[in-house]
């Protein structure tokens, strides 16, 4: 084989190896149903997800991130961001489509990973009462937060993880920075 042919063959092998690794499998009930960002014949995708493996506190954890069908393709609904605050890790599941975000606060205690708090924020509407049975509807940010307890063993599934009751939630004017809204909690705002 000529040197040029060897180089070409090597490049083709490298490209095909990267192409195979770049395709992320999409699952439904533990079965592979396709690849992320590829076309699908499905029209609905309940409980579909892809898996991302991360290291948390030196432990490998599998995270199941929701997938939906957009324009005939399997698309991720959320992008995972990991940050730290003191001794805690925060997993932020940021929505691709609407600016909402769900945060999971984690802490290592006695060689186990514990969920200590859950937080979500999203766009909402605040009903300001002008007079009896007459309201003005104003744009708002809704924040829901709750202390939590639970242990993570090998995986985290996003679906069903962020359930809140109305008393866990409050609204801030849309002009209020999300971080200030979270920090200030349930203070009374002048709408």
MDAnalysis code that builds the backbone (N, CA, C; Angstrom):
import MDAnalysis as mda
import numpy as np

u = mda.Universe.empty(573, n_residues=191, atom_resindex=np.repeat(np.arange(191), 3), trajectory=True)
u.add_TopologyAttr("name", ["N", "CA", "C"] * 191)
u.add_TopologyAttr("resid", np.arange(1, 192))
u.add_TopologyAttr("resname", ["UNK", "UNK", "UNK", "UNK", "UNK", "UNK", "UNK", "UNK", "UNK", "UNK", "UNK", "UNK", "UNK", "UNK", "UNK", "UNK", "UNK", "UNK", "UNK", "UNK", "UNK", "UNK", "UNK", "UNK", "UNK", "UNK", "UNK", "UNK", "UNK", "UNK", "UNK", "UNK", "UNK", "UNK", "UNK", "UNK", "UNK", "UNK", "UNK", "UNK", "UNK", "UNK", "UNK", "UNK", "UNK", "UNK", "UNK", "UNK", "UNK", "UNK", "UNK", "UNK", "UNK", "UNK", "UNK", "UNK", "UNK", "UNK", "UNK", "UNK", "UNK", "UNK", "UNK", "UNK", "UNK", "UNK", "UNK", "UNK", "UNK", "UNK", "UNK", "UNK", "UNK", "UNK", "UNK", "UNK", "UNK", "UNK", "UNK", "UNK", "UNK", "UNK", "UNK", "UNK", "UNK", "UNK", "UNK", "UNK", "UNK", "UNK", "UNK", "UNK", "UNK", "UNK", "UNK", "UNK", "UNK", "UNK", "UNK", "UNK", "UNK", "UNK", "UNK", "UNK", "UNK", "UNK", "UNK", "UNK", "UNK", "UNK", "UNK", "UNK", "UNK", "UNK", "UNK", "UNK", "UNK", "UNK", "UNK", "UNK", "UNK", "UNK", "UNK", "UNK", "UNK", "UNK", "UNK", "UNK", "UNK", "UNK", "UNK", "UNK", "UNK", "UNK", "UNK", "UNK", "UNK", "UNK", "UNK", "UNK", "UNK", "UNK", "UNK", "UNK", "UNK", "UNK", "UNK", "UNK", "UNK", "UNK", "UNK", "UNK", "UNK", "UNK", "UNK", "UNK", "UNK", "UNK", "UNK", "UNK", "UNK", "UNK", "UNK", "UNK", "UNK", "UNK", "UNK", "UNK", "UNK", "UNK", "UNK", "UNK", "UNK", "UNK", "UNK", "UNK", "UNK", "UNK", "UNK", "UNK", "UNK", "UNK", "UNK", "UNK", "UNK", "UNK", "UNK", "UNK", "UNK", "UNK", "UNK"])
u.atoms.positions = np.array([
    [0.834, -1.178, 0.000],
    [0.000, 0.000, 0.000],
    [0.881, 1.245, 0.000],
    [0.498, 2.235, -0.766],
    [1.258, 3.477, -0.844],
    [1.025, 4.314, 0.411],
    [1.980, 5.189, 0.764],
    [1.822, 6.043, 1.956],
    [0.564, 6.913, 1.904],
    [0.229, 7.429, 0.719],
    [-0.980, 8.256, 0.598],
    [-2.238, 7.443, 0.906],
    [-2.249, 6.205, 0.447],
    [-3.394, 5.333, 0.701],
    [-3.498, 4.985, 2.182],
    [-2.348, 4.765, 2.829],
    [-2.341, 4.476, 4.267],
    [-2.884, 5.658, 5.067],
    [-2.461, 6.852, 4.702],
    [-2.941, 8.053, 5.400],
    [-4.445, 8.201, 5.209],
    [-4.916, 8.010, 3.993],
    [-6.347, 8.115, 3.710],
    [-7.135, 7.066, 4.490],
    [-6.643, 5.846, 4.512],
    [-7.306, 4.780, 5.262],
    [-7.349, 5.109, 6.750],
    [-6.222, 5.596, 7.276],
    [-6.160, 5.980, 8.691],
    [-7.173, 7.088, 9.001],
    [-7.239, 8.102, 8.151],
    [-8.189, 9.205, 8.358],
    [-9.636, 8.714, 8.326],
    [-9.942, 7.824, 7.412],
    [-11.299, 7.268, 7.336],
    [-11.646, 6.486, 8.599],
    [-10.696, 5.723, 9.116],
    [-10.929, 4.980, 10.354],
    [-11.157, 5.923, 11.530],
    [-10.358, 6.971, 11.623],
    [-10.505, 7.941, 12.714],
    [-11.859, 8.640, 12.626],
    [-12.235, 9.069, 11.430],
    [-13.522, 9.754, 11.249],
    [-14.676, 8.831, 11.602],
    [-14.623, 7.584, 11.164],
    [-15.719, 6.660, 11.479],
    [-15.779, 6.364, 12.971],
    [-14.646, 6.323, 13.639],
    [-14.637, 6.093, 15.092],
    [-15.277, 7.264, 15.816],
    [-14.950, 8.492, 15.410],
    [-15.546, 9.669, 16.046],
    [-17.037, 9.756, 15.758],
    [-17.430, 9.398, 14.543],
    [-18.845, 9.455, 14.192],
    [-19.645, 8.488, 15.054],
    [-19.127, 7.304, 15.285],
    [-19.809, 6.322, 16.125],
    [-19.942, 6.787, 17.560],
    [-18.913, 7.446, 18.078],
    [-18.945, 7.915, 19.460],
    [-19.847, 9.127, 19.628],
    [-20.013, 9.930, 18.574],
    [-20.779, 11.167, 18.672],
    [-22.278, 10.903, 18.755],
    [-22.720, 9.741, 18.367],
    [-24.141, 9.439, 18.383],
    [-24.557, 8.976, 19.772],
    [-25.493, 9.715, 20.350],
    [-25.967, 9.423, 21.699],
    [-27.297, 8.689, 21.601],
    [-27.394, 7.544, 22.248],
    [-28.612, 6.732, 22.204],
    [-29.735, 7.374, 23.001],
    [-30.958, 7.227, 22.482],
    [-32.171, 7.680, 23.164],
    [-32.941, 6.433, 23.579],
    [-33.434, 6.454, 24.823],
    [-34.116, 5.295, 25.400],
    [-35.568, 5.615, 25.720],
    [-36.368, 4.573, 25.724],
    [-37.721, 4.609, 26.257],
    [-37.907, 3.295, 26.996],
    [-38.146, 3.375, 28.294],
    [-38.286, 2.166, 29.118],
    [-37.107, 1.208, 28.937],
    [-35.907, 1.726, 29.043],
    [-34.656, 0.963, 28.983],
    [-34.311, 0.409, 27.599],
    [-35.153, 0.645, 26.579],
    [-34.865, 0.162, 25.224],
    [-34.404, 1.322, 24.350],
    [-33.396, 1.081, 23.528],
    [-32.917, 2.115, 22.610],
    [-33.942, 2.288, 21.495],
    [-34.352, 3.555, 21.278],
    [-35.354, 3.837, 20.241],
    [-34.805, 4.718, 19.129],
    [-33.566, 5.175, 19.270],
    [-32.969, 6.026, 18.244],
    [-31.751, 6.746, 18.777],
    [-31.333, 7.738, 18.021],
    [-30.163, 8.541, 18.388],
    [-30.585, 10.003, 18.512],
    [-29.946, 10.697, 19.440],
    [-30.220, 12.107, 19.664],
    [-29.934, 12.901, 18.389],
    [-30.817, 13.830, 18.066],
    [-30.731, 14.720, 16.899],
    [-30.922, 14.008, 15.566],
    [-31.408, 12.775, 15.600],
    [-31.701, 12.069, 14.358],
    [-33.204, 11.995, 14.150],
    [-33.586, 11.828, 12.887],
    [-35.008, 11.716, 12.553],
    [-35.594, 10.453, 13.166],
    [-36.906, 10.535, 13.454],
    [-37.616, 9.383, 13.995],
    [-38.988, 9.300, 13.338],
    [-39.536, 8.089, 13.262],
    [-40.885, 7.917, 12.727],
    [-41.919, 8.092, 13.833],
    [-41.465, 8.129, 15.065],
    [-42.373, 8.320, 16.203],
    [-42.988, 9.715, 16.152],
    [-44.191, 9.817, 16.706],
    [-44.839, 11.128, 16.818],
    [-44.930, 11.580, 18.270],
    [-44.751, 10.662, 19.192],
    [-44.771, 10.997, 20.622],
    [-43.646, 10.234, 21.309],
    [-43.203, 10.787, 22.411],
    [-42.071, 10.167, 23.098],
    [-42.212, 10.394, 24.603],
    [-43.122, 9.677, 25.238],
    [-43.281, 9.793, 26.685],
    [-42.168, 9.018, 27.375],
    [-41.629, 9.603, 28.424],
    [-40.561, 8.985, 29.217],
    [-39.320, 8.640, 28.400],
    [-39.068, 9.394, 27.344],
    [-37.848, 9.189, 26.566],
    [-36.716, 9.988, 27.203],
    [-35.515, 9.455, 27.107],
    [-34.367, 10.107, 27.732],
    [-33.077, 9.645, 27.073],
    [-32.027, 10.416, 27.325],
    [-30.684, 9.947, 27.010],
    [-29.905, 9.939, 28.310],
    [-28.824, 9.204, 28.338],
    [-28.042, 9.067, 29.567],
    [-26.715, 9.803, 29.441],
    [-26.365, 10.459, 30.524],
    [-25.073, 11.132, 30.597],
    [-24.390, 10.640, 31.863],
    [-23.156, 10.225, 31.762],
    [-22.403, 9.778, 32.937],
    [-21.511, 10.914, 33.410],
    [-21.569, 11.182, 34.721],
    [-20.748, 12.243, 35.296],
    [-20.094, 11.729, 36.578],
    [-19.081, 12.434, 37.018],
    [-18.441, 12.114, 38.295],
    [-18.909, 13.132, 39.323],
    [-19.517, 12.635, 40.397],
    [-19.960, 13.479, 41.509],
    [-19.276, 12.988, 42.765],
    [-18.537, 13.842, 43.411],
    [-17.828, 13.460, 44.637],
    [-17.026, 12.173, 44.421],
    [-16.350, 12.090, 43.283],
    [-15.513, 10.936, 42.912],
    [-16.298, 9.639, 42.732],
    [-17.572, 9.753, 42.449],
    [-18.404, 8.578, 42.194],
    [-19.075, 8.758, 40.829],
    [-19.101, 7.706, 40.025],
    [-19.718, 7.772, 38.703],
    [-21.233, 7.615, 38.841],
    [-21.959, 8.591, 38.301],
    [-23.421, 8.606, 38.364],
    [-23.969, 8.724, 36.942],
    [-25.032, 7.973, 36.669],
    [-25.718, 8.035, 35.389],
    [-26.927, 8.962, 35.543],
    [-27.077, 9.909, 34.628],
    [-28.201, 10.836, 34.699],
    [-29.065, 10.648, 33.461],
    [-30.375, 10.489, 33.687],
    [-31.327, 10.339, 32.588],
    [-31.958, 11.705, 32.324],
    [-31.712, 12.245, 31.126],
    [-32.173, 13.585, 30.763],
    [-33.271, 13.462, 29.710],
    [-34.415, 14.154, 29.906],
    [-35.567, 14.016, 29.010],
    [-35.277, 14.373, 27.550],
    [-35.977, 13.653, 26.676],
    [-35.898, 13.863, 25.234],
    [-37.323, 13.987, 24.714],
    [-37.525, 14.866, 23.735],
    [-38.829, 14.989, 23.088],
    [-38.623, 14.973, 21.578],
    [-39.720, 14.990, 20.850],
    [-39.649, 15.005, 19.392],
    [-39.992, 16.412, 18.918],
    [-39.055, 17.028, 18.219],
    [-39.241, 18.364, 17.658],
    [-38.923, 18.293, 16.170],
    [-39.889, 18.684, 15.345],
    [-39.700, 18.675, 13.889],
    [-39.219, 17.319, 13.376],
    [-39.770, 16.251, 13.941],
    [-39.450, 14.902, 13.488],
    [-38.124, 14.349, 13.971],
    [-37.445, 15.088, 14.874],
    [-36.158, 14.623, 15.391],
    [-36.221, 14.446, 16.899],
    [-35.437, 13.505, 17.405],
    [-35.303, 13.310, 18.851],
    [-34.367, 14.399, 19.382],
    [-34.908, 15.266, 20.225],
    [-34.156, 16.419, 20.725],
    [-34.126, 16.417, 22.248],
    [-33.019, 16.869, 22.817],
    [-32.941, 16.992, 24.265],
    [-33.827, 18.145, 24.728],
    [-34.474, 17.964, 25.870],
    [-35.305, 19.017, 26.445],
    [-34.498, 19.893, 27.392],
    [-33.420, 19.356, 27.940],
    [-32.654, 20.067, 28.965],
    [-31.162, 19.883, 28.732],
    [-30.409, 20.872, 29.175],
    [-28.953, 20.799, 29.133],
    [-28.463, 20.795, 30.571],
    [-27.594, 19.869, 30.887],
    [-27.083, 19.722, 32.247],
    [-25.883, 20.628, 32.472],
    [-25.931, 21.356, 33.583],
    [-24.813, 22.202, 34.012],
    [-24.514, 21.822, 35.458],
    [-23.251, 21.707, 35.800],
    [-22.863, 21.340, 37.166],
    [-22.088, 22.499, 37.773],
    [-22.510, 22.926, 38.967],
    [-21.782, 23.992, 39.659],
    [-21.571, 23.588, 41.114],
    [-20.792, 24.379, 41.811],
    [-20.499, 24.108, 43.220],
    [-20.848, 25.324, 44.056],
    [-21.316, 25.058, 45.267],
    [-21.573, 26.112, 46.246],
    [-21.123, 25.552, 47.591],
    [-19.967, 25.996, 48.052],
    [-19.402, 25.430, 49.275],
    [-19.060, 23.971, 49.060],
    [-19.542, 23.116, 49.958],
    [-19.319, 21.673, 49.839],
    [-20.394, 20.978, 49.015],
    [-21.335, 21.741, 48.490],
    [-22.441, 21.167, 47.730],
    [-22.176, 21.230, 46.231],
    [-22.732, 20.268, 45.526],
    [-22.758, 20.288, 44.063],
    [-24.192, 20.608, 43.680],
    [-24.350, 21.370, 42.609],
    [-25.682, 21.702, 42.115],
    [-25.778, 21.229, 40.670],
    [-26.733, 20.347, 40.413],
    [-27.022, 19.920, 39.048],
    [-28.131, 20.824, 38.541],
    [-27.865, 21.555, 37.469],
    [-28.852, 22.468, 36.897],
    [-29.305, 21.901, 35.562],
    [-30.591, 21.588, 35.480],
    [-31.187, 21.076, 34.258],
    [-31.877, 22.258, 33.578],
    [-31.200, 22.887, 32.619],
    [-31.701, 24.092, 31.971],
    [-32.486, 23.728, 30.719],
    [-33.729, 24.231, 30.634],
    [-34.582, 23.929, 29.494],
    [-34.048, 24.588, 28.233],
    [-34.145, 23.879, 27.141],
    [-33.687, 24.379, 25.857],
    [-34.711, 25.355, 25.279],
    [-35.995, 25.144, 25.550],
    [-37.042, 25.886, 24.854],
    [-37.622, 27.094, 25.581],
    [-37.694, 27.080, 26.914],
    [-38.472, 28.139, 27.573],
    [-37.761, 28.886, 28.699],
    [-36.507, 28.641, 28.921],
    [-35.763, 29.377, 29.945],
    [-35.965, 28.893, 31.368],
    [-36.743, 27.849, 31.561],
    [-36.936, 27.323, 32.918],
    [-35.706, 26.506, 33.321],
    [-35.588, 26.270, 34.619],
    [-34.444, 25.513, 35.113],
    [-34.830, 24.765, 36.378],
    [-34.278, 23.590, 36.550],
    [-34.498, 22.772, 37.740],
    [-33.141, 22.459, 38.347],
    [-33.008, 22.726, 39.657],
    [-31.728, 22.546, 40.336],
    [-31.849, 21.480, 41.403],
    [-30.835, 20.648, 41.486],
    [-30.751, 19.605, 42.496],
    [-29.477, 19.843, 43.302],
    [-29.639, 20.119, 44.605],
    [-28.502, 20.364, 45.492],
    [-28.084, 19.036, 46.117],
    [-26.800, 18.713, 45.992],
    [-26.281, 17.438, 46.480],
    [-25.149, 17.672, 47.473],
    [-25.033, 16.751, 48.415],
    [-23.991, 16.839, 49.434],
    [-23.492, 15.431, 49.734],
    [-22.197, 15.324, 50.003],
    [-21.629, 14.024, 50.365],
    [-21.592, 13.918, 51.882],
    [-22.231, 12.869, 52.396],
    [-22.235, 12.584, 53.837],
    [-21.911, 11.109, 54.015],
    [-20.898, 10.816, 54.786],
    [-20.493, 9.433, 55.071],
    [-20.411, 8.583, 53.801],
    [-19.674, 9.063, 52.816],
    [-19.444, 8.360, 51.546],
    [-20.712, 8.084, 50.740],
    [-21.777, 8.807, 51.018],
    [-23.016, 8.668, 50.241],
    [-23.416, 10.041, 49.723],
    [-24.034, 10.066, 48.551],
    [-24.483, 11.326, 47.960],
    [-25.946, 11.534, 48.330],
    [-26.220, 12.654, 48.996],
    [-27.570, 12.975, 49.461],
    [-28.146, 14.158, 48.681],
    [-29.437, 14.054, 48.357],
    [-30.174, 15.192, 47.811],
    [-30.621, 16.009, 49.012],
    [-30.241, 17.297, 49.062],
    [-30.608, 18.103, 50.222],
    [-31.628, 19.195, 49.892],
    [-31.747, 19.534, 48.594],
    [-32.699, 20.593, 48.231],
    [-33.029, 20.489, 46.753],
    [-34.261, 20.876, 46.413],
    [-34.698, 20.934, 45.025],
    [-35.228, 22.337, 44.764],
    [-34.950, 22.853, 43.575],
    [-35.400, 24.189, 43.222],
    [-35.758, 24.215, 41.744],
    [-36.842, 24.914, 41.411],
    [-37.234, 25.101, 40.016],
    [-37.644, 26.542, 39.816],
    [-37.378, 27.065, 38.637],
    [-37.957, 28.365, 38.298],
    [-38.395, 28.357, 36.843],
    [-39.437, 29.143, 36.578],
    [-39.991, 29.203, 35.231],
    [-40.768, 30.503, 35.057],
    [-41.115, 30.801, 33.817],
    [-41.954, 31.957, 33.541],
    [-43.372, 31.652, 33.992],
    [-44.055, 32.686, 34.506],
    [-45.410, 32.484, 35.020],
    [-46.196, 33.786, 34.873],
    [-47.405, 33.770, 35.392],
    [-48.269, 34.951, 35.392],
    [-48.740, 35.191, 36.815],
    [-48.664, 36.444, 37.261],
    [-49.144, 36.835, 38.588],
    [-50.484, 37.543, 38.411],
    [-51.500, 37.081, 39.134],
    [-52.832, 37.697, 39.075],
    [-52.928, 38.754, 40.175],
    [-52.801, 40.017, 39.790],
    [-52.882, 41.132, 40.743],
    [-54.329, 41.595, 40.812],
    [-54.892, 41.535, 42.028],
    [-56.290, 41.934, 42.185],
    [-56.377, 43.460, 42.219],
    [-57.129, 44.016, 41.275],
    [-57.326, 45.468, 41.203],
    [-58.513, 45.857, 42.071],
    [-59.571, 45.131, 41.907],
    [-60.747, 45.243, 42.769],
    [-61.414, 43.879, 42.768],
    [-62.440, 43.722, 43.561],
    [-63.067, 42.410, 43.717],
    [-63.422, 41.807, 42.353],
    [-62.913, 40.605, 42.119],
    [-63.134, 39.826, 40.900],
    [-62.622, 40.514, 39.632],
    [-61.678, 41.421, 39.792],
    [-61.067, 42.089, 38.642],
    [-59.546, 42.024, 38.820],
    [-58.881, 41.405, 37.873],
    [-57.453, 41.162, 38.001],
    [-56.671, 41.743, 36.831],
    [-55.455, 42.092, 37.112],
    [-54.482, 42.457, 36.096],
    [-53.462, 41.319, 36.092],
    [-53.164, 40.784, 34.936],
    [-52.257, 39.644, 34.846],
    [-50.886, 40.122, 34.388],
    [-49.894, 39.902, 35.248],
    [-48.556, 40.438, 35.028],
    [-47.530, 39.314, 34.852],
    [-46.534, 39.529, 33.984],
    [-45.491, 38.507, 33.818],
    [-44.676, 38.356, 35.097],
    [-44.318, 37.130, 35.398],
    [-43.604, 36.852, 36.647],
    [-42.646, 35.682, 36.450],
    [-41.802, 35.513, 37.441],
    [-40.965, 34.321, 37.545],
    [-41.475, 33.539, 38.739],
    [-41.786, 32.271, 38.539],
    [-42.220, 31.432, 39.653],
    [-41.043, 30.577, 40.106],
    [-40.781, 30.629, 41.409],
    [-39.714, 29.832, 42.006],
    [-40.355, 28.849, 42.974],
    [-39.982, 27.597, 42.863],
    [-40.452, 26.568, 43.793],
    [-39.217, 25.933, 44.422],
    [-39.245, 25.807, 45.731],
    [-38.096, 25.228, 46.418],
    [-38.560, 24.380, 47.589],
    [-37.812, 23.341, 47.840],
    [-38.155, 22.443, 48.945],
    [-36.895, 21.730, 49.413],
    [-36.752, 21.651, 50.732],
    [-35.673, 20.831, 51.284],
    [-36.021, 19.380, 51.006],
    [-35.025, 18.584, 50.777],
    [-35.284, 17.198, 50.397],
    [-34.335, 16.271, 51.136],
    [-34.709, 15.024, 51.144],
    [-33.809, 14.009, 51.682],
    [-33.913, 12.793, 50.775],
    [-32.804, 12.262, 50.459],
    [-32.750, 11.089, 49.600],
    [-31.309, 10.777, 49.296],
    [-31.058, 9.552, 48.940],
    [-29.701, 9.108, 48.647],
    [-29.637, 8.697, 47.183],
    [-28.576, 9.104, 46.510],
    [-28.358, 8.720, 45.120],
    [-27.390, 7.551, 45.110],
    [-27.809, 6.476, 44.478],
    [-26.934, 5.314, 44.391],
    [-26.124, 5.338, 43.100],
    [-26.747, 4.996, 41.996],
    [-26.007, 4.931, 40.736],
    [-26.575, 5.820, 39.653],
    [-27.854, 6.238, 39.792],
    [-28.432, 7.054, 38.733],
    [-29.443, 8.058, 39.265],
    [-29.658, 9.087, 38.452],
    [-30.655, 10.118, 38.730],
    [-31.541, 10.201, 37.500],
    [-32.849, 10.121, 37.701],
    [-33.784, 10.282, 36.599],
    [-34.519, 11.603, 36.785],
    [-34.462, 12.456, 35.780],
    [-35.087, 13.774, 35.865],
    [-36.603, 13.670, 36.024],
    [-37.224, 12.753, 35.282],
    [-38.689, 12.632, 35.298],
    [-39.212, 12.344, 36.695],
    [-40.153, 13.159, 37.140],
    [-40.789, 12.973, 38.437],
    [-39.972, 13.480, 39.608],
    [-38.811, 14.016, 39.356],
    [-37.916, 14.449, 40.430],
    [-38.317, 15.796, 41.026],
    [-38.909, 16.655, 40.212],
    [-39.212, 18.016, 40.656],
    [-40.716, 18.237, 40.788],
    [-41.299, 17.619, 41.798],
    [-42.720, 17.786, 42.107],
    [-42.841, 18.716, 43.311],
    [-43.681, 19.738, 43.187],
    [-43.854, 20.708, 44.265],
    [-45.332, 20.905, 44.554],
    [-45.642, 21.307, 45.790],
    [-47.003, 21.706, 46.157],
    [-47.034, 23.231, 46.122],
    [-48.224, 23.830, 45.978],
    [-48.304, 25.296, 45.860],
    [-47.598, 26.073, 46.974],
    [-47.573, 25.548, 48.192],
    [-46.921, 26.283, 49.286],
    [-45.397, 26.307, 49.147],
    [-44.836, 25.485, 48.262],
    [-43.393, 25.493, 48.004],
    [-42.991, 26.625, 47.053],
    [-43.983, 27.309, 46.475],
    [-43.724, 28.226, 45.365],
    [-44.081, 29.671, 45.696],
    [-43.433, 30.585, 45.005],
    [-43.731, 32.014, 45.108],
    [-43.375, 32.669, 43.774],
    [-43.884, 33.895, 43.578],
    [-43.651, 34.603, 42.321],
    [-42.963, 35.931, 42.574],
    [-42.117, 36.300, 41.631],
    [-41.406, 37.577, 41.662],
    [-41.722, 38.313, 40.358],
    [-41.710, 39.645, 40.375],
    [-41.888, 40.389, 39.119],
    [-40.815, 39.981, 38.107],
    [-41.187, 39.964, 36.857],
    [-40.279, 39.503, 35.803],
    [-39.009, 40.351, 35.734],
    [-39.082, 41.602, 36.191],
    [-37.909, 42.492, 36.168],
    [-36.888, 42.125, 37.246],
    [-37.291, 41.335, 38.222],
    [-36.380, 40.915, 39.289],
    [-35.460, 39.821, 38.756],
    [-34.176, 39.986, 38.955],
    [-33.207, 38.980, 38.545],
    [-33.544, 37.645, 39.224],
    [-33.438, 36.560, 38.483],
    [-33.778, 35.237, 39.020],
    [-32.973, 34.929, 40.278],
    [-31.684, 35.236, 40.274],
    [-30.861, 34.967, 41.462],
    [-31.330, 35.770, 42.668],
    [-31.769, 37.025, 42.453],
    [-32.312, 37.829, 43.553],
    [-33.637, 37.255, 44.032],
    [-34.441, 36.794, 43.107],
    [-35.729, 36.184, 43.457],
    [-35.506, 34.952, 44.333],
    [-34.537, 34.135, 43.972],
    [-34.225, 32.934, 44.758],
    [-33.678, 33.326, 46.125],
    [-32.755, 34.281, 46.141],
    [-32.107, 34.703, 47.383],
    [-33.110, 35.350, 48.349],
    [-34.042, 36.161, 47.815],
    [-34.992, 36.887, 48.666],
    [-36.136, 36.028, 49.175],
    [-36.383, 34.911, 48.532],
    [-37.446, 34.016, 48.991],
    [-38.829, 34.627, 48.857],
    [-39.672, 34.338, 49.810],
    [-41.085, 34.720, 49.726],
    [-41.356, 36.127, 50.256],
    [-40.516, 37.099, 49.906],
    [-40.788, 38.462, 50.365],
    [-41.954, 39.044, 49.575],
    [-42.579, 40.051, 50.119],
    [-43.725, 40.697, 49.481],
    [-43.211, 41.732, 48.478],
    [-43.639, 41.640, 47.243],
    [-43.233, 42.585, 46.205],
    [-44.356, 43.571, 45.932],
    [-43.989, 44.770, 45.506],
    [-44.973, 45.742, 45.024],
    [-45.197, 45.472, 43.547],
    [-46.345, 45.010, 43.233],
    [-46.668, 44.703, 41.849],
    [-47.301, 45.932, 41.259],
])
